[in-house]
Amino acid sequence: MPTLKPLPQPPAWNPMEENGQITRPWHRWFQIIQALTFKHFVVAPTLDPASVSANTTSEQTFTVNGLTTDMVISITKSSHTAGLVIGSARVSAADTVAITFGNLTGSSINPPSEEYKIMGTRE
């Protein structure tokens, strides 16, 4: 079980200004609480997948520093490649993402080297 950090005490009472906006100390407190509660991240490495054979799937691994196996991720690529789909993505080991590519065509596809966006949450 991970060690939880204690939550900071909220600022002094009266979180609202006369104009109905949240005061600056309360706004900052909410940002801190959100950062401690939701551990979202986005990274954008350039990956160069290998060719994917016709009518098949291929799981390929790539080094992406900072990833850990307690992360839940989703991934998108920067461009469309006809007939190529991303079936799934997972952190298979520390600093390693495994992406399953699917080829829906009758000939092999060599996906371009490009930026992929990896979005996720740490558990």
GISULQUI-V230824 format. One record per residue. N is the residue number from 1. NEAR is the number of other C-alpha atoms within 8 Angstrom. Layout:
# GISULQUI-V230824
n->N near->NEAR
n->N near->NEAR
This chain:
# GISULQUI-V230824
n->1 near->2
n->2 near->3
n->3 near->4
n->4 near->4
n->5 near->4
n->6 near->4
n->7 near->6
n->8 near->6
n->9 near->4
n->10 near->6
n->11 near->8
n->12 near->5
n->13 near->4
n->14 near->5
n->15 near->9
n->16 near->9
n->17 near->9
n->18 near->5
n->19 near->5
n->20 near->6
n->21 near->7
n->22 near->9
n->23 near->9
n->24 near->6
n->25 near->7
n->26 near->11
n->27 near->9
n->28 near->8
n->29 near->11
n->30 near->8
n->31 near->8
n->32 near->8
n->33 near->10
n->34 near->8
n->35 near->8
n->36 near->8
n->37 near->6
n->38 near->7
n->39 near->9
n->40 near->8
n->41 near->7
n->42 near->8
n->43 near->7
n->44 near->8
n->45 near->8
n->46 near->8
n->47 near->9
n->48 near->8
n->49 near->9
n->50 near->7
n->51 near->8
n->52 near->14
n->53 near->10
n->54 near->11
n->55 near->10
n->56 near->9
n->57 near->10
n->58 near->8
n->59 near->8
n->60 near->10
n->61 near->8
n->62 near->8
n->63 near->7
n->64 near->9
n->65 near->6
n->66 near->6
n->67 near->11
n->68 near->10
n->69 near->8
n->70 near->6
n->71 near->11
n->72 near->10
n->73 near->11
n->74 near->10
n->75 near->9
n->76 near->8
n->77 near->9
n->78 near->8
n->79 near->4
n->80 near->5
n->81 near->6
n->82 near->4
n->83 near->8
n->84 near->11
n->85 near->8
n->86 near->10
n->87 near->8
n->88 near->8
n->89 near->12
n->90 near->10
n->91 near->15
n->92 near->8
n->93 near->8
n->94 near->9
n->95 near->11
n->96 near->14
n->97 near->14
n->98 near->12
n->99 near->12
n->100 near->12
n->101 near->14
n->102 near->13
n->103 near->15
n->104 near->10
n->105 near->8
n->106 near->6
n->107 near->7
n->108 near->10
n->109 near->11
n->110 near->8
n->111 near->11
n->112 near->6
n->113 near->8
n->114 near->9
n->115 near->10
n->116 near->12
n->117 near->12
n->118 near->11
n->119 near->11
n->120 near->11
n->121 near->11
n->122 near->8
n->123 near->6
